[in-house]
Amino acid sequence: MLRSNLVLLMLTSAFALAQGGFDGAGVYQISNIDSKKVMDLDRNDKRTVIQFENRKTDNQRWEIREAEGGGGWVLLNQMNGFALEQTRDGRSMPVEAGPYVAGKASQKWRIERAADGNAVILSHTGLALDIPDKSRKDGVRIQVYAFNG
């Protein structure tokens, strides 16, 4: 089964847009390199993390900052300040957003450079953000899956 990992494509810092990888702490839109859809916090329940067409709204922007105590990054949604989190262990598990808790392992992420120069976001367990079956549909839940390059 083919998978498509999410990578950072678009930096949204103030009014500037730039394509490429991760450039440190700041506010980003996180795009799927294949579908060009962005990571979106569903406005209905404000917890479900999906891919959706880019509308440049606050629920599609994520502040990336160093995790307290080091050891990774925290991704905070600009709509409500909730942190991206791997709530269950195992691959093919959907991610969610929840209230930020300093030092919480499930809210820590590693951001690494991929071979193509973009960035890959990996959970504390080493699983990558992923779109099931390379879907290009709006509303598909984002999950974690074994990184496949």
Order of alpha helices (4+ residues) and beta strands (2+ residues): beta-beta-beta-beta-beta-beta-beta-beta-beta-beta-beta-beta-beta-beta
